[in-house]
Amino acid sequence: MTRTASKRAGLALGALVAVALMLPAPAAARSSFCSPTGDFCIRIASQDGSPLMSIGTFAHRGRYSLCVTAPDGSRACRRFLLTPEVHDLFGSHVRWSRHYPDRGPGTYRVRWRQAGTNLGPRLSFRRGPTMHLRPRSVRRGGSVRVFGSAGGCAPGNQMILLSGAFPRANEFAGVPAVFTPVRADGRYRASIRIPNGRRPGRYAVRARCGGGNLGISRTLTVL
């Protein structure tokens, strides 16, 4: 490699690492890789509860394939376009939940390919039931958004969200409950208004689906 090429590679690698550091924390142990020459970096991070699969490169252009192998062995490949980013880099950022089916909890393996060649090793992420609250603190009379992945609970099932902070229009086992369907992509979401008369404090939010507890809990603070 010439001195100019070596300098270019070093600058590109530094830029790629800088871009990678601006992304959220990795979702799994083997979730990032940069080529030794600095040609490209690939990474899986968590963004709003969904894996974000990213590539940054100065050596590649055009379209590439992104293949995801689910825990059950099924494989889905999609094609995406590399677009210009900072420092003459090209990149792509793909949200898993928007383009790939949720095959339940377990380890998902991801491969980047272009022109029949693998771009780096397989990376992976783990999936299971998840729950996110936005915001995590809410005033009485305000609304909170509860969303996440239903894990192995199949689309069409009812997700039951349980919390003493919720209105009592519906109940499950004596606890205020909100019912919302599991969507085709294996995710759920609900916007819930906290009653004006609810006492300020910290309340657990839990979930059931398919006849069982999902084993996840988050804390909502009512102000």
KARAVEN-V569459 format. One line per field, one symbol per residue. phi: phi as a letter, one per 40 degrees, with the letter a starting at -180 (. if undefined). burial: # if it has 9 or more other C-alpha atoms within 8 Angstrom, else .. Layout:
phi->???
burial->???
//
This chain:
phi->.ccccccccccccccccccccccccdcaccbaabcdcgcabbabbbbfgbdbbbbbabbbbgcabbbbbcdcgcbbbbbbbcbcbcfgcbaabbcdccbbcccgchcbbbbcaafgbcbgccbaabbacbabbbccbacdgcbbbbaiccgcccdgcccbcbaccccccbbbfgbdbbbacccccgbbaabbccdccccdibbcbbabaggaccgbabbbccc
burial->.....#..##.######..#.....###..#####..#########..##########....#########........#.##.....####..###..#..############...#.#..###########..#.#.#.##############.###########...#...####.####.#####..####..#....########...#.#######.
//
